């Protein structure tokens, strides 16, 4: 699950955001920096309805994440390290890089 200012990442059954999985698999900053080890490289993606967001895909192990999140009144280390939460226009910049890279590798 990626939280940014714009709602680019609403749940969809299409492949519209498939490139994001490619990027996340190579980046893994959230996974490496999570103090609870709640984000795994071998992701088991689950679909759940999160109040206020609707249907979302997440690979966060909430049993590991939530205690730290609650203890620190909102840990947020994963979001602070995620390139998608850095600046306006990041979504489009990363999308161009990943899609160009995929073109070069095909």
Secondary structure as GFF3:
##gff-version 3
##sequence-region A 1 106
A	DSSP	alpha_helix	18	27	.	.	.	ID=ss1
A	DSSP	alpha_helix	29	33	.	.	.	ID=ss2
A	DSSP	beta_strand	46	50	.	.	.	ID=ss3
A	DSSP	beta_strand	54	58	.	.	.	ID=ss4
A	DSSP	alpha_helix	62	71	.	.	.	ID=ss5
A	DSSP	alpha_helix	77	81	.	.	.	ID=ss6
A	DSSP	three_ten_helix	83	85	.	.	.	ID=ss7
A	DSSP	alpha_helix	90	105	.	.	.	ID=ss8
###
